[in-house]
Amino acid sequence: MFRRGSKKRDRYTIGVEYCGQGRVAKSFGSHAPVEFEKSRAMEAALAGTPYLVPRALCCDLHSGRVEFEYLANTSLLQEMMEEAYETHRFHRVLKLNDAAAELLATLHQRLVLSRAREWHAPAFLVQRIARGGVVLLDADNVFLHCDFSPVNLLVNGDDRIGVIDASPNTYFTDYACLRGHRVVDIATYTAKLFWPFRLRSYSTVWRRFAVTLRRRFVSRYERSSGHAIDRGLLSMFEFAVVRRFAEWKSKRRVVRWAASELGRAALAHRS
């Protein structure tokens, strides 16, 4: 794993334990072997590329833990985006956003999982896609990261970008080794730019910034992968990410309704 070099509370104090000697460990329970296999596949996929990925060192079946390489002095891309918003210094983050798109395109082209399950869209998304007359092509099915977003992308001092935590986020993906439409990973990234549960999502400055990030991310992904992305389909998936998160966080109908309306407002006028 990576470890941040800032003075803020380290994200790996939650769910990840520093073991010393250049190692961290994360508990996965009975899914540890699957997570270990996925991590090793990620290493193989990104070997020989400019992108960083922590090595999976060992899997303890008894404790359900996987140990990873510890990489120091990195920053979360999400935090760098927030800092750019505060300082209005956008140039570096725009370049890193482009690099993130290229990383995802590379991962989709090269990742191979030996025992992947099929990703299934939630029923409301299936209905919306059908009403929109969109046909999902088999050519757009790839092995998924399962939680590709700015909070799982880190940057070192040389502006090399790395990817971590290729585990299900549990609200839109539910298993580490999944094969599904490439827009699953793209929407998980772009929806986070407009995340309705953050006040900055309704700031004019952040919205302009997020629109630019989204447009550049999708365009760079298209150029790097050779696959065109249907913007209407992407919008459907973005809202589905937000809605499923709200459903995952609360069972109360009024809370879900309010979160859905916030999502509609935050995700409006993205292009």
Buried (B, 14 or more C-beta within 10 A) or exposed (E): BBBBEEEEEEBBEEEBEBBEEEBBBBBBEEBBBBBBBBBEBBBEBBEEEEBBBBBBBEBEEEEBBBBBBBBEEBBBBBBBBBBBBEEEEBEEBBEBBBBBBBBBBBBBEBBEBEEBBEBEBBEBBEEBBEEEEEEBEEEBBBBBBBBBBBBBBBBBEEEBBBBBBBBBBEBBBEBBBBBBBBBBBBBBBBBBBBBBEEEBBEEEEBBEBBBBBBBBBBEBBBEBBEBEBBEEBBBBBBBBBBBBBBBEEEEEEEEBEBBBEBBEEBBEEBE
